């Protein structure tokens, strides 16, 4: 495989992994064993009213968990996108005159 193909495959893997990390749901267990759904790091699936019903501290815990997950997901996705962009073919300039220098 060419280096460009390897960069594209690695970049796609990192980009998909970052998106998967961001979209996986989070939950917190209460002391009684009930799971409180915190949504995902993008904020989808998070119901603040339902979380507050379990306890006020869980709102802060869910917010911290989502922020930590996003702190991992964003750089992984960014590295993948940079690798993908780097693997795109670039147009090479063709020149008909090549300067030569002789000393």
BELZI-V569239 format. One record per pair of residues at least 6 apart in sequence whose ideal C-beta (glycine too) atoms are under 7 Angstrom apart, sorted by the first residue. I is the first residue (numbers start at 1). J is the second residue. D is the distance in whole Angstrom. If there is no record, write none. Layout:
BEGIN
((I & J & D) (I & J & D))
END
This chain:
BEGIN
((4 & 87 & 5) (7 & 83 & 5) (7 & 86 & 6) (7 & 87 & 4) (8 & 84 & 6) (8 & 87 & 4) (10 & 83 & 5) (11 & 80 & 5) (11 & 81 & 7) (11 & 83 & 3) (11 & 84 & 4) (11 & 87 & 6) (12 & 80 & 7) (12 & 84 & 6) (14 & 76 & 6) (14 & 79 & 5) (14 & 80 & 3) (14 & 83 & 6) (15 & 77 & 6) (15 & 80 & 3) (15 & 81 & 6) (15 & 84 & 6) (17 & 76 & 6) (18 & 73 & 5) (18 & 76 & 4) (18 & 77 & 3) (18 & 80 & 6) (19 & 77 & 6) (21 & 69 & 7) (21 & 72 & 6) (21 & 73 & 4) (21 & 76 & 6) (22 & 40 & 7) (22 & 41 & 5) (22 & 42 & 6) (22 & 70 & 7) (22 & 73 & 4) (23 & 40 & 5) (23 & 42 & 7) (24 & 40 & 6) (25 & 37 & 7) (25 & 39 & 7) (25 & 40 & 5) (25 & 45 & 6) (26 & 38 & 4) (26 & 39 & 7) (26 & 40 & 6) (26 & 65 & 5) (26 & 66 & 6) (26 & 69 & 6) (27 & 35 & 5) (27 & 36 & 6) (27 & 37 & 5) (27 & 38 & 6) (28 & 36 & 5) (28 & 38 & 6) (28 & 58 & 6) (28 & 61 & 5) (28 & 62 & 6) (28 & 65 & 7) (29 & 35 & 6) (30 & 36 & 6) (30 & 54 & 6) (36 & 51 & 6) (36 & 54 & 5) (36 & 58 & 5) (37 & 45 & 6) (38 & 46 & 6) (38 & 62 & 4) (38 & 65 & 6) (38 & 66 & 6) (39 & 45 & 4) (39 & 46 & 3) (39 & 66 & 7) (41 & 66 & 5) (41 & 69 & 4) (41 & 70 & 4) (41 & 73 & 6) (46 & 62 & 7) (48 & 59 & 6) (51 & 58 & 5) (51 & 59 & 5) (51 & 62 & 6) (52 & 59 & 6))
END
